[in-house]
Amino acid sequence: MALDNILAVAVLLGLFGLVLLVVLWPGPRQGRRLLVRWGVPEPSEVDTAEAVRYLKRRRFWYPWLFLALPLLGDAAGLARADDWTLVWTVLVGGLLGELLGWRPPAGPRREAMLRHRGVSDLVPVWALVLLALAVAGGVVRAVLARDWAWLGVDAGCTLIVAAVVLLALRRPATGDAAVDLVLRARSARVATGLAILVPAALPQASQTLSLGPVLVFVVSLAATIAVLGPDRHVAAAAVA
């Protein structure tokens, strides 16, 4: 794509990201709703403030990522890279949010959770299996098509998800145990769900649309929605 065209796309997407940031900028109502949907029945003001801070750390990056990612995709030679800016924005925004989560909290801090948590405490095993199948399928398809750029995208997506899950698992514990676990699980599941979708969808940027790939995409989308859905059992597991 010509430089002036890609710059125009980047600016438009950056403006879209700014509008999205304004619309989605969280307040107490959004923070409380997040916790209630994930099984925290009566979150306190402190719990709600923690959830709002969690959302702000991720959504703050939206305009900047919407602006930068199309330019990076074009520089890497990825066809229709701007089509997937939203997915990559959420993935990278989640990663940056988890990195910010390692900063020492201003409020009370718990040095450890009630027991050691593993990856399956944040992401269910069935979702991890779907992720492995999706990544493997994306790699095989990229190799067969000799589409090395998209193979790199698949690999990069996998690395981002692994980093998000690891950071969510290991970052310092803060506040109420149930709220802490809910926010960790949400981070890990958002990244996992999007990573299930990306490998099935990205190769379509360089292929003729046909029934098989469409079915794969639909199944991957359904799996992504299932993984992203709030799980009210997570909060209860915090005291198990």
Buried (B, 14 or more C-beta within 10 A) or exposed (E): BEEEEBBEBBEBBBEBBBEBBEEEBBEEEBBBBBBBBBBBEEBBEBBBBBBBBBBBBBBBBBBBBBBBBBBBBBEEEBBEBBBBBBBBBBBBBBBBBBBBBEEEBEEEEBEEBEEEBEBEBBBBEEBBEBBEBBBEBBBEBBEEEEBEBBBBBBBBBBEBBBBBBEBBBEBBBBBBBBBBBBBBBBBBBBBBBBBBBBBBBBBBBBEEEEEEBEEBBEBBBEBBEBBBEBBEEBBEBBEE
